[in-house]
Every structure is written in C-alpha cells, then in structure tokens.
Amino acid sequence: MRDYEEVTAFLGEWGPFQRLIFFLLSASIIPNGFNGMSVVFLAGTPEHHCRVPDTANLSSAWRNHSIPLLLQDNRQVPHSCRRYRLATIANFSSLGLEPVRDVDLEQLEQESCLDGWEFSQDVYLSTIVTEWNLVCEDDWKTPLTASLFFVGVLIGSFVSGQLSDRFGRKNILFATMAVQTGFSFLQIFSMNWEMFTVLFVIVGMGQISNYVVAFILGTEILGKSIRIIFSTLGVCTFFAVGYMVLPLFAYFIRDWRMLLLALTVPGVLCIPLWWFIPESPRWLISQRRFKEAEDIIQRAAKMNNIVAPAVIFDPAELQELNSLKQEKAYILDLFRTWNIAVITIMSLLLWMLTSVGYFGLSLNVPNLHGDAYLNCFLSALIEVPAYIAAWLLLRTLPRRYIIAGVLFWGGGVLLLIQLVPADYYFVSIGLVMLGKFGVTSAFSMLYVFTAELYPTMVRNMAVGITSMASRVGSIIAPYFVYLGAYNRVLPYILMGSLTVLIGIVTLFFPESFGEALPETLEQMQKVKGSCFIFRFRSWRKSRNSIEREENPKVLITAF
C-alpha cells in the first residue's frame, strides 16, 4: 500500500503546475494583509479639542483661550476633552476682561465638550472616530473595535477547518474570500458604530478562514520540500505585501468609507483564480471521489510535460488506506502527564505573548512620531527580512535557542525605548522596527516548532489550541496600545518585559531540531531538552533506575 506522496511522486516538486499553485495561493493572501491591519487607519484618532460654537459671544482673545492647556511630552497642548465653562468666559468677554491679564485661567471652572469636537484633518479627512465621536468618554470603543475584529478571527479559526473538511478546500477558500470582501463592502454603509463593529466581526471570520484554508490547500497540493517554503516565505511574505499596500491606499484615500471601497477591489480581482486553483486531490480522495482527483493529477502532469501513468489512483489501495482506524485523541491528552502538561502550558503562553507583541507593535504605529503612513509601511516592510531570517535559521539551528534569541532581541530593544529622549524620535522608531523584526521572526517559527514537539495523534489539536491562544493575545493587544494615551513608553515597557519573559520560558522547551517526529505520547515523554525537567525526574529516581531506564542519547541531551 502506497501513500499519496508516493503515488504522485512522478509529478516532481517544482514544475509549472506547482509554481502556479504556489503563487496563486500566495497572492490570494494579499487581501488578508490589508484587511487584518486596516483598523489602523479606519479607526485612527486625529488631534481634537472641544468645539466652541460660532454663536458663542466671545472675543477673539477669549476664543483663543477657551481650551485649557496640559503638559504632554514636555510641551503644552490643548486639552482634548475639556473646555472652560462657556457661560463664564462669555460673561468675562462681555465685561471687556482679558484672559491671563485680568483673569487667572487656572481658577476657571471647566466643562466637558457639550458641543462636540473639532478634529484636525492634517492626517485623516475622516475615520470612524471622527464620524461617531469615539473620543473622551467613548474612547474605549476604539480599542474594542480592533478587539472585536480579532474575536471574529478567533471564531473563524474555530470553524474554518471543519467547514473545509466538510465542503472542500476550494469551495470554502472562495466562499470566505467572498465573506471578507462582501462584508467589507457592506461596512461602507454603516449607520453607526455598532453596525460597523458587527460587520467587522464577520470580516474577521472571513479573513482568518481564507488564510487557514489557503494554507491547508497549499500544503496538501505541494510536495514536501516546497511545502516548508510555502508555509513560511510564501504565505507570510505575501501577507506582508498586502500589509505594505495598506498605507499606500490610505495615503491617497483619507476618507474611511472610500478607503474601504478601495480595499474591496483586490478581493474582487481574486474571482478569476477560481478557474486556475484546483480542489485538493487529498480531500477528494478522502471523499472517495477518485476520478476527480485523478483528473487534477492528469492536468498537472500535462502542464509539467510529464506522461502520467494510465492508472494513478488504485481505488482498492486507497480505500484500504482510508479504512485504517486512527486512535482518537482528546484535548485532555495535551495534559495527560506532568511533562506534556508543562509543555502545553508553556506553548500557550509562548503563542499568546508573542501575539501580543506582534499585534501591539503593528496597531501602535499611528502613535509613533512622524508620518503615520510611512511608519506603517516600514512596519510592514520589516516583516519581509524577518520571515527570510526565520526560514534560514530554522534550516540550520536548534529551535528553542533561535526562538529565544529573537525574542530576547525584540524584547530587549523595546525596553531600550524608555531610555531614549522624546526629541530623538528617529531612534525610537528604529528601535520599534528592530523589535518588530524580532517578534515577527519568532511568530513565524511557532507553527513549525509546535508541530515538531507533539506526536501525530495530537499534532493538529496542539497547533489548533495554541494558535487559538494567539488569537486571545491579539484580542487584548489593542489595550496595550490604549495605555499609550497615558504614558508614551508604557506599552513598550510592558510588551518588552513580556517578550523577554517568554524568551526565558522558551529555553525550558525540549529541543526538536534534528529529532524524529514523535508518533505517540510515550515518545514525546522521552524528549527532555530541559535541564529543569531532567533534574526534577532525577530527584524522584535512584541512580540505578536512571542508568537502567534512560538511554545515553537522552542523558547527553539533558546535560
């Protein structure tokens, strides 16, 4: 009995068919890049202050002094949410008193922005913040908008795999593209913030589902050697390309409704891909649709100028393969023993805190000094060398050391930002980008590392539950950004500290580089890359039992 890889080996690894699938599926990820980060510009908060109505009977001097000043980053700026009591200063104006000279402004009573706000249009013409006044008492709605998008991502990650298993990879890929594009278009007609956020949740569901299904389809069609490049460089790099496109669109289109309209166009352009991207032959075989699977392989062979065998899939052989029963796995198996439970808990923390760092740095771009559009472009651009570096490191070096190393790098430079004077903002921006490089490199390695740690029977479940932990991290990341309104460097101190902390935890993982993938939970228990685990067990066992039960290779690894 042969497996699928052996049956289709005659196609080769990198022919015209594989190249077409590689680039088309990667290109389908581009809309995910700008939809995933569009909230940076859709919910941008421009400088603002209380509106003083034109009907107010104020002299020009009192109108210019109607907003209190506060100290921010060693400079005085108008208060965003308070003004002097309008009736009081109108009375002083009618009496001919002058501000500062005749009246001590610090003693005046203040009030909230009863007549709304005036928003600067230097950066944005309009956003959902200016549309629905999501400032001051309602400023909590801005981070919640981003969090609810990532709630949709969490829900989508639940259902996307199950839907593609039931209805097929290709069908769900294009259905979720339609959901992402269609509901983004509907957001243009939002009447209020509540309508916008409900639609945004659905866009998030489509965004992650499209990403996951494209990832699955590519890994099932492409061969072993190309599969690794596709899952690291292909998918991730094209996501970064979409992320880079976002600030270019936003720079020229500064109205949020028109920006959303422009961002739906690439999704519409993906429609012709339906006629070029095939269904997964592996999925068709699992559904006993052998003829359709064989037709796809025949077309692939023709495109690669290879003569295919007369009979590619032997139904009897494949039915025997599909009839093999696999041992059922449950989520509690990830906590079956002390060793596995520790690895699982550390994995959950690693994914969640790395996600906080990645999305926190990405969403905090508008709060950096300088041009928001250029900073966003640089934040996206730095991801490309980060993905390339991750791919090169994964090929040659031990996993836990390289992941811990880039986390130390990313967290360390973020902690340095607090030492940079506020006037040296170019240095601060450079440190933020270097931190983003380290965190992005670590994030892109986690799929490979987690898949190598767990045995076959629970591998998909382990990757699924840990990636869900990363969604939880992305949901809370906007609130790290929100803290920047109170202290400019506080988000970097928190993200940097957590990143360094999880880098230290990473050193306690078992090492998977150069090891055969475990097939059973018992094999996983024998992987001891951490001195901590080894010493704990040594305390419980006698010297004779260690010599009898442990093999020399494990002892050397632990040492």
Salt bridges, closest charged atoms under 4 A:
GLU5 OE2 - ARG227 NH2 2.53
GLU5 OE2 - ARG282 NH2 2.50
ASP102 OD2 - ARG101 NH2 3.05
GLU109 OE2 - ARG85 NH1 3.98
GLU111 OE2 - ARG83 NE 2.83
ASP115 OD2 - ARG83 NH1 2.83
GLU118 OE1 - HIS49 NE2 3.81
GLU131 OE2 - ARG257 NH2 2.88
ASP165 OD1 - ARG169 NH1 2.57
GLU220 OE2 - ARG169 NH2 2.73
GLU292 OE1 - ARG289 NH2 2.84
ASP295 OD1 - LYS291 NZ 2.91
GLU317 OE1 - ARG2 NE 3.65
ASP333 OD1 - ARG336 NH2 2.68
GLU383 OE2 - LYS436 NZ 3.09
GLU452 OE2 - ARG399 NH2 2.85
GLU511 OE1 - ARG400 NE 3.85
GLU515 OE1 - LYS553 NZ 3.59
GLU547 OE2 - ARG543 NE 3.65
GLU549 OE1 - LYS541 NZ 3.44
GLU550 OE1 - LYS528 NZ 3.68
GLU550 OE2 - LYS541 NZ 3.65
